[in-house]
């Protein structure tokens, strides 16, 4: 596995910048490594009911994608900017990604440390709009209303695949993008 000192450095990087990367030893089983690391931060949770704790992500055609997924809408093309687990009442604080085969660089993964104001080129009025614009998150019987920026839970949530404008402010946010 990964040495404790390496895990401590990864944990420090996560706390400082919101992300970290490392090279796993060749002999390790990726699922086991991800789960053992995840338990250092809390209890791992499946992203969807019926799924295991580790999802295998791969480019998927719309006809083979989960009915309520961005892959159903966008297929094997680049997915739009979104927050993973935006359909949860409290989105995941940490996500772990491991690559069995990084493939080609046709659809990169963008990470955003939204807590750093330099990464959100918005003025105070725009930030207030993100706090007050109301959206409905459609998640079956667990649907709920929320905002993009929730200062109380320290959460940034945005996903056009499950979030729909529910106020004039929210329609304004969508029309500006």
DRENDO-1510 file (C-alpha; in Angstrom, 1 decimal, always signed):
<recs>
REC; n; res; u; v; w
REC; 1; UNK; +0.0; +0.0; +0.0 .
REC; 2; UNK; +1.0; +3.7; +0.4 .
REC; 3; UNK; +3.2; +4.6; +3.3 .
REC; 4; UNK; +1.7; +6.5; +6.2 .
REC; 5; UNK; +4.0; +9.5; +5.6 .
REC; 6; UNK; +2.8; +9.6; +2.0 .
REC; 7; UNK; -0.8; +9.5; +3.2 .
REC; 8; UNK; -0.2; +12.3; +5.6 .
REC; 9; UNK; +1.3; +14.4; +2.8 .
REC; 10; UNK; -1.8; +13.7; +0.6 .
REC; 11; UNK; -4.1; +14.6; +3.5 .
REC; 12; UNK; -2.2; +17.9; +4.0 .
REC; 13; UNK; -2.4; +18.7; +0.3 .
REC; 14; UNK; -6.2; +18.0; +0.3 .
REC; 15; UNK; -6.7; +20.3; +3.3 .
REC; 16; UNK; -4.6; +23.1; +1.7 .
REC; 17; UNK; -5.8; +23.1; -1.9 .
REC; 18; UNK; -8.8; +20.8; -2.1 .
REC; 19; UNK; -7.0; +18.2; -4.2 .
REC; 20; UNK; -4.0; +15.9; -4.2 .
REC; 21; UNK; -2.4; +13.4; -6.5 .
REC; 22; UNK; -0.1; +10.5; -6.1 .
REC; 23; UNK; +1.3; +7.5; -8.0 .
REC; 24; UNK; +0.0; +4.1; -6.6 .
REC; 25; UNK; +2.4; +1.2; -6.4 .
REC; 26; UNK; +1.9; -1.2; -9.4 .
REC; 27; UNK; +1.1; -4.1; -7.2 .
REC; 28; UNK; -1.9; -2.5; -5.6 .
REC; 29; UNK; -5.6; -3.1; -6.5 .
REC; 30; UNK; -7.0; +0.3; -7.2 .
REC; 31; UNK; -10.4; -0.3; -5.6 .
REC; 32; UNK; -8.8; -1.5; -2.4 .
REC; 33; UNK; -6.4; +1.5; -2.3 .
REC; 34; UNK; -9.2; +4.0; -2.9 .
REC; 35; UNK; -11.4; +2.5; -0.2 .
REC; 36; UNK; -8.7; +2.2; +2.4 .
REC; 37; UNK; -7.7; +5.9; +1.7 .
REC; 38; UNK; -11.4; +7.0; +1.8 .
REC; 39; UNK; -11.9; +5.6; +5.3 .
REC; 40; UNK; -9.3; +8.0; +6.6 .
REC; 41; UNK; -11.8; +10.9; +5.9 .
REC; 42; UNK; -15.1; +9.3; +6.8 .
REC; 43; UNK; -17.5; +6.6; +5.7 .
REC; 44; UNK; -17.5; +6.0; +1.9 .
REC; 45; UNK; -20.9; +6.2; +0.3 .
REC; 46; UNK; -22.1; +4.9; -3.1 .
REC; 47; UNK; -23.0; +7.6; -5.6 .
REC; 48; UNK; -26.2; +6.0; -6.6 .
REC; 49; UNK; -28.5; +3.4; -4.9 .
REC; 50; UNK; -27.5; -0.1; -6.0 .
REC; 51; UNK; -23.9; +0.9; -7.0 .
REC; 52; UNK; -20.9; -0.2; -5.2 .
REC; 53; UNK; -18.6; +2.1; -3.3 .
REC; 54; UNK; -16.3; +2.5; -6.3 .
REC; 55; UNK; -17.7; +3.6; -9.7 .
REC; 56; UNK; -15.9; +2.7; -12.9 .
REC; 57; UNK; -16.1; +5.8; -15.1 .
REC; 58; UNK; -15.6; +5.5; -18.8 .
REC; 59; UNK; -16.8; +7.4; -21.8 .
REC; 60; UNK; -20.3; +6.1; -22.4 .
REC; 61; UNK; -22.7; +6.5; -25.3 .
REC; 62; UNK; -26.1; +8.0; -24.5 .
REC; 63; UNK; -28.0; +4.7; -25.2 .
REC; 64; UNK; -25.8; +2.9; -22.6 .
REC; 65; UNK; -25.7; +5.6; -20.0 .
REC; 66; UNK; -27.7; +5.8; -16.8 .
REC; 67; UNK; -31.0; +7.6; -17.5 .
REC; 68; UNK; -30.3; +10.5; -15.2 .
REC; 69; UNK; -26.7; +11.1; -16.0 .
REC; 70; UNK; -24.7; +13.7; -17.8 .
REC; 71; UNK; -23.4; +10.9; -20.1 .
REC; 72; UNK; -27.1; +10.3; -21.2 .
REC; 73; UNK; -27.2; +14.0; -22.3 .
REC; 74; UNK; -23.6; +14.4; -23.6 .
REC; 75; UNK; -22.5; +10.9; -24.5 .
REC; 76; UNK; -18.7; +10.6; -25.0 .
REC; 77; UNK; -18.2; +14.3; -25.5 .
REC; 78; UNK; -16.7; +16.6; -22.8 .
REC; 79; UNK; -19.1; +16.9; -19.9 .
REC; 80; UNK; -20.1; +20.4; -18.9 .
REC; 81; UNK; -18.8; +22.0; -15.7 .
REC; 82; UNK; -20.6; +20.3; -12.8 .
REC; 83; UNK; -20.3; +19.3; -9.1 .
REC; 84; UNK; -20.2; +15.6; -8.6 .
REC; 85; UNK; -22.9; +14.5; -6.1 .
REC; 86; UNK; -24.9; +17.7; -6.6 .
REC; 87; UNK; -28.0; +15.6; -6.4 .
REC; 88; UNK; -27.2; +14.8; -2.7 .
REC; 89; UNK; -28.7; +17.0; +0.0 .
REC; 90; UNK; -25.0; +17.6; +1.1 .
REC; 91; UNK; -22.6; +17.0; -1.7 .
REC; 92; UNK; -19.5; +14.9; -0.9 .
REC; 93; UNK; -16.6; +16.8; +0.6 .
REC; 94; UNK; -14.1; +14.5; -0.9 .
REC; 95; UNK; -14.0; +12.6; -4.2 .
REC; 96; UNK; -11.3; +10.1; -5.0 .
REC; 97; UNK; -10.4; +9.4; -8.6 .
REC; 98; UNK; -8.0; +6.7; -9.7 .
REC; 99; UNK; -7.0; +5.9; -13.3 .
REC; 100; UNK; -6.6; +2.4; -14.5 .
REC; 101; UNK; -5.9; +3.8; -18.0 .
REC; 102; UNK; -5.8; +7.6; -18.3 .
REC; 103; UNK; -6.6; +7.3; -22.0 .
REC; 104; UNK; -6.2; +10.2; -24.4 .
REC; 105; UNK; -6.5; +13.8; -23.3 .
REC; 106; UNK; -9.7; +14.6; -25.2 .
REC; 107; UNK; -11.9; +15.3; -22.2 .
REC; 108; UNK; -10.0; +16.6; -19.3 .
REC; 109; UNK; -11.2; +16.8; -15.7 .
REC; 110; UNK; -11.3; +20.3; -14.3 .
REC; 111; UNK; -11.0; +20.9; -10.6 .
REC; 112; UNK; -12.1; +24.1; -8.9 .
REC; 113; UNK; -11.1; +25.2; -5.4 .
REC; 114; UNK; -14.2; +27.5; -5.1 .
REC; 115; UNK; -13.1; +28.7; -1.6 .
REC; 116; UNK; -10.3; +30.7; -3.2 .
REC; 117; UNK; -12.0; +33.9; -4.6 .
REC; 118; UNK; -9.4; +34.1; -7.4 .
REC; 119; UNK; -10.9; +30.9; -8.9 .
REC; 120; UNK; -14.4; +32.5; -9.0 .
REC; 121; UNK; -14.0; +35.6; -11.1 .
REC; 122; UNK; -17.2; +37.1; -9.6 .
REC; 123; UNK; -18.0; +40.3; -7.9 .
REC; 124; UNK; -19.9; +40.6; -4.6 .
REC; 125; UNK; -23.2; +41.1; -6.4 .
REC; 126; UNK; -22.7; +38.0; -8.5 .
REC; 127; UNK; -21.8; +35.9; -5.4 .
REC; 128; UNK; -24.9; +37.1; -3.6 .
REC; 129; UNK; -26.9; +36.0; -6.7 .
REC; 130; UNK; -25.4; +32.5; -6.4 .
REC; 131; UNK; -26.4; +32.4; -2.7 .
REC; 132; UNK; -30.0; +33.5; -3.3 .
REC; 133; UNK; -30.9; +32.0; -6.7 .
REC; 134; UNK; -33.2; +29.0; -6.0 .
REC; 135; UNK; -32.9; +25.8; -7.9 .
REC; 136; UNK; -34.8; +22.5; -7.7 .
REC; 137; UNK; -32.6; +19.5; -7.6 .
REC; 138; UNK; -34.5; +16.7; -9.3 .
REC; 139; UNK; -33.6; +13.5; -7.6 .
REC; 140; UNK; -36.8; +11.4; -7.8 .
REC; 141; UNK; -38.6; +11.3; -4.4 .
REC; 142; UNK; -35.6; +13.0; -2.8 .
REC; 143; UNK; -35.9; +16.2; -4.8 .
REC; 144; UNK; -35.2; +19.5; -3.0 .
REC; 145; UNK; -34.5; +23.2; -3.4 .
REC; 146; UNK; -31.1; +24.7; -3.0 .
REC; 147; UNK; -28.7; +27.4; -4.2 .
REC; 148; UNK; -25.4; +27.2; -6.0 .
REC; 149; UNK; -23.4; +28.7; -3.2 .
REC; 150; UNK; -24.5; +27.8; +0.3 .
REC; 151; UNK; -22.4; +29.8; +2.7 .
REC; 152; UNK; -23.9; +28.0; +5.8 .
REC; 153; UNK; -22.7; +24.5; +4.7 .
REC; 154; UNK; -19.7; +25.9; +2.8 .
REC; 155; UNK; -20.9; +24.1; -0.3 .
REC; 156; UNK; -20.7; +25.0; -4.1 .
REC; 157; UNK; -23.2; +23.0; -6.1 .
REC; 158; UNK; -23.8; +23.3; -9.8 .
REC; 159; UNK; -25.1; +20.6; -12.3 .
REC; 160; UNK; -27.3; +21.4; -15.3 .
REC; 161; UNK; -28.1; +17.7; -15.4 .
REC; 162; UNK; -30.2; +17.7; -12.2 .
REC; 163; UNK; -30.5; +21.4; -11.1 .
REC; 164; UNK; -33.3; +23.5; -12.6 .
REC; 165; UNK; -34.0; +27.2; -12.1 .
REC; 166; UNK; -36.8; +27.8; -9.6 .
REC; 167; UNK; -36.6; +31.6; -9.3 .
REC; 168; UNK; -36.1; +34.7; -11.4 .
REC; 169; UNK; -32.5; +35.0; -10.0 .
REC; 170; UNK; -31.7; +31.4; -11.1 .
REC; 171; UNK; -33.0; +32.0; -14.6 .
REC; 172; UNK; -30.7; +35.0; -14.7 .
REC; 173; UNK; -27.7; +32.9; -13.7 .
REC; 174; UNK; -28.5; +30.3; -16.5 .
REC; 175; UNK; -29.0; +33.0; -19.1 .
REC; 176; UNK; -25.6; +34.6; -18.2 .
REC; 177; UNK; -23.8; +31.2; -18.9 .
</recs>
